Amino acid sequence: MQRLMRTMRGCVACLVLATMPAWAQTHDAPTETLTLWPEGSLPQVVKGPEKVGKQGSATGSVSQVSNPRIEIYRAAHPNGTAALIVGGGGYFRIQVGSAARPMAQWLASIGVTSAVLYYRLPGDGWKAEAPFQDAQRAMRLMRSHAADWQIDANKIGIIGSSAGANLSGIIATRWDHDFYPRADAADALSARPDFLAMLYPVVSVKPPLDKTRSARELSTQSDYLTAYSVEDHVRADMPPVFLAQAVDDPIVDVGHSLLMYQTALKAKVPVELHIFERGGHSWGLGKPGSEPAQWPRLFATWARMHGFMRDANAPALDPASPTATDGD
């Protein structure tokens, strides 16, 4: 009887461990922070310290970024794949605390080294091109550190949500357009992501899909309509695309995802689309039990199908996280 009780207690302990969210078993803090630009190379635009939102939909969001950088979340058991995580926020803030950071922590738990991007915001007075400069530079710096971080330089993707998906989509379609003059040797490397995930994405800044804060913040550039509408730059040699959005999204019309899917399909770009009936906007990893909470598993399956994240010993794929609201 005692042996049976010990066995039962052992089975219960195993069950608890198996059902714990994998990302929750990772370290909360980044393993490294890497500044994107050489010291003194950026103008002084933002006055005052960086802000972190503490109330309502702004909770956990970051604004007034004057030191663009990436926070690295290294996997304990790296599988060679890496991802740049680009939070949304309508180009006036970045939803880090309840969206980008939990994504990075979860990915690290399944073997993917991740980098959360802190990019300059047009809403803070930076030029419209500033976030695209930062994201392109981040992709190149990640490649330059591939050996140090135990990642494959040909398995570095980008995952963006809302406005961050617009930023990610432009980097994935216009990777060979230099958004800035070369700063050092890292800028000789390719900025092309190897895969692209777009969550509740802002795709177009053109009518009739221009009713977003993103379109407004980017409109300070004279050619923004063509420069930053992702559908105008979709091409056959871009990376494969994963899309997910809810029909009832009140911030970004589901037409953005449908447009990206149809445009990619026409260009013969590998693309997968998941449309959820309900879920709203800005899920982060998704509220447990909600439809959007399926996306991490769906994404991981899709990524493995394309040759990324192959690791038979990876922990469970199911994460859990708080929800977020990042505007667009």
Long-range contacts (C-beta under 8 A, 24 or more apart in sequence): 18-316, 21-106, 21-318, 21-319, 21-320, 21-321, 22-106, 22-109, 22-110, 22-315, 22-316, 22-317, 22-318, 22-319, 23-102, 23-105, 23-106, 23-107, 23-108, 23-109, 23-285, 23-319, 23-320, 23-321, 24-105, 24-319, 24-320, 25-109, 25-315, 26-73, 26-76, 26-105, 26-106, 26-108, 26-109, 27-73, 27-105, 28-105, 30-71, 30-72, 30-73, 30-104, 30-116, 31-72, 31-73, 31-74, 32-71, 32-72, 32-74, 33-69, 33-70, 33-71, 33-72, 34-69, 34-70, 34-72, 34-115, 34-141, 34-145, 35-67, 35-68, 35-69, 36-68, 36-69, 36-70, 36-134, 36-137, 36-138, 36-141, 37-68, 37-137, 37-183, 38-183, 38-184, 41-183, 42-66, 42-68, 45-120, 45-124, 45-125, 45-126, 46-120, 46-124, 46-125, 46-126, 52-97, 53-93, 56-325, 57-282, 57-325, 57-326, 57-327, 58-93, 59-97, 59-98, 60-95, 60-96, 60-97, 60-98, 60-99, 60-101, 60-324, 61-87, 61-89, 61-93, 61-94, 61-95, 61-96, 61-97, 61-326, 62-93, 62-94, 62-96, 62-97, 62-118, 63-89, 63-92, 63-93, 63-94, 63-121, 63-123, 63-124, 64-121, 64-124, 65-94, 65-118, 65-119, 65-120, 65-121, 65-124, 66-120, 67-118, 68-117, 68-118, 68-119, 68-120, 68-134, 68-137, 69-118, 70-115, 70-116, 70-117, 70-118, 70-138, 70-141, 70-142, 71-101, 71-104, 71-115, 71-116, 71-118, 72-113, 72-114, 72-115, 72-149, 73-104, 73-105, 73-107, 73-108, 73-113, 73-114, 73-115, 73-116, 74-108, 74-113, 74-149, 74-150, 75-107, 75-108, 75-109, 75-110, 75-111, 75-112, 75-113, 76-108, 77-111, 77-311, 77-313, 77-314, 78-111, 78-112, 78-113, 78-149, 78-150, 78-151, 79-110, 79-111, 79-112, 79-309, 79-310, 79-311, 79-314, 80-150, 80-151, 80-152, 80-155, 81-111, 81-112, 81-113, 81-151, 81-152, 81-155, 81-156, 81-157, 81-303, 81-308, 81-309, 82-112, 82-113, 82-114, 82-115, 82-142, 82-146, 82-149, 82-151, 82-152, 82-155, 82-156, 82-157, 83-107, 83-112, 83-113, 83-114, 83-115, 83-156, 83-157, 83-158, 83-159, 83-197, 84-114, 84-115, 84-117, 84-135, 84-138, 84-139, 84-142, 84-156, 84-157, 84-158, 84-159, 84-168, 84-193, 85-114, 85-115, 85-116, 85-117, 85-159, 85-160, 85-164, 86-117, 86-119, 86-135, 86-158, 86-159, 86-160, 86-161, 86-164, 86-165, 86-167, 86-168, 87-116, 87-117, 87-160, 87-161, 87-162, 87-164, 87-326, 88-160, 88-161, 88-162, 88-163, 88-164, 88-165, 88-200, 88-202, 88-282, 88-326, 88-327, 88-328, 89-121, 89-162, 89-163, 89-164, 89-326, 89-327, 89-328, 90-123, 90-162, 90-163, 90-212, 90-213, 90-214, 90-217, 90-326, 90-327, 90-328, 91-121, 91-122, 91-123, 91-131, 91-163, 91-213, 91-214, 91-217, 91-218, 92-121, 92-122, 92-123, 92-124, 92-213, 92-217, 92-327, 93-121, 93-123, 93-326, 93-327, 94-118, 94-119, 94-121, 94-164, 94-326, 95-161, 95-162, 95-282, 95-284, 95-324, 95-325, 95-326, 95-327, 97-324, 98-284, 98-321, 98-322, 98-323, 98-324, 99-161, 99-282, 99-283, 99-284, 99-324, 99-326, 100-161, 100-164, 102-284, 102-285, 102-319, 102-321, 102-322, 103-159, 103-284, 103-285, 106-285, 106-296, 106-319, 106-321, 109-315, 109-319, 110-300, 110-309, 110-311, 110-314, 110-315, 110-317, 111-309, 111-311, 111-314, 112-309, 113-149, 113-150, 113-151, 115-142, 117-164, 119-167, 121-217, 122-217, 122-218, 122-220, 123-217, 127-220, 127-221, 128-217, 128-218, 128-219, 128-220, 128-221, 128-224, 128-228, 129-179, 129-221, 131-167, 132-167, 132-170, 132-171, 132-179, 132-228, 133-179, 133-180, 135-167, 135-168, 135-170, 135-171, 136-171, 136-175, 136-178, 136-179, 136-180, 136-191, 137-180, 137-183, 137-186, 137-187, 137-191, 139-171, 139-175, 139-190, 139-191, 139-192, 139-193, 140-186, 140-187, 140-189, 140-190, 140-191, 141-186, 143-186, 143-189, 143-190, 144-185, 144-186, 144-189, 154-194, 155-194, 155-307, 155-308, 156-193, 156-194, 157-193, 157-194, 157-195, 157-196, 157-197, 157-239, 157-303, 157-308, 158-193, 158-195, 158-196, 158-197, 159-196, 159-197, 159-199, 160-196, 160-197, 160-198, 160-199, 160-201, 161-198, 161-199, 161-200, 161-201, 161-282, 161-284, 161-326, 162-199, 162-200, 162-201, 162-202, 162-214, 162-251, 162-252, 162-281, 162-282, 162-326, 162-327, 162-328, 163-202, 163-212, 163-213, 163-214, 163-326, 163-327, 163-328, 165-198, 165-199, 165-200, 165-201, 165-202, 165-203, 166-201, 166-202, 166-203, 166-205, 166-214, 166-228, 166-230, 168-193, 168-196, 168-197, 168-198, 169-196, 169-198, 169-201, 169-203, 169-230, 169-260, 170-227, 170-228, 170-230, 170-233, 172-196, 172-238, 172-239, 172-241, 173-230, 173-233, 173-234, 173-235, 173-238, 174-233, 192-238, 192-239, 193-239, 194-239, 194-308, 195-239, 195-240, 195-241, 195-242, 195-303, 195-306, 195-308, 196-238, 196-239, 196-240, 196-241, 196-242, 197-241, 197-242, 197-243, 197-244, 197-299, 198-241, 198-242, 198-243, 198-244, 198-257, 198-260, 199-243, 199-244, 199-245, 199-283, 199-295, 200-244, 200-245, 200-246, 200-249, 200-251, 200-252, 200-257, 200-281, 200-282, 200-283, 201-243, 201-245, 201-252, 201-256, 201-257, 201-260, 202-252, 202-256, 202-328, 203-229, 203-230, 203-231, 203-256, 203-257, 203-259, 203-260, 204-229, 204-230, 204-231, 204-256, 204-259, 205-229, 208-255, 209-253, 209-255, 209-256, 209-259, 211-253, 212-251, 212-252, 212-328, 213-327, 213-328, 214-328, 230-260, 231-259, 231-260, 231-263, 234-260, 234-263, 234-264, 234-267, 234-269, 235-267, 235-269, 236-267, 236-268, 236-269, 238-267, 238-269, 240-269, 240-270, 240-271, 240-272, 240-306, 241-269, 241-270, 241-271, 241-272, 242-271, 242-272, 242-298, 242-299, 242-302, 242-303, 243-271, 243-272, 243-273, 243-274, 244-273, 244-274, 244-275, 244-276, 244-292, 244-295, 244-298, 244-299, 245-274, 245-275, 245-276, 246-275, 246-276, 246-277, 246-278, 246-279, 246-280, 246-281, 246-283, 246-291, 246-292, 247-275, 247-276, 247-277, 247-278, 248-277, 248-278, 248-279, 248-280, 249-279, 249-280, 249-281, 250-280, 250-281, 251-281, 251-282, 251-327, 251-328, 252-281, 252-328, 270-306, 272-302, 274-298, 281-325, 281-326, 281-328, 282-323, 282-324, 282-325, 282-326, 282-327, 283-323, 283-324, 284-321, 284-322, 284-323, 284-324, 285-319, 285-320, 285-321, 286-319, 286-321, 286-323, 287-321, 287-322, 287-323, 288-320, 293-320
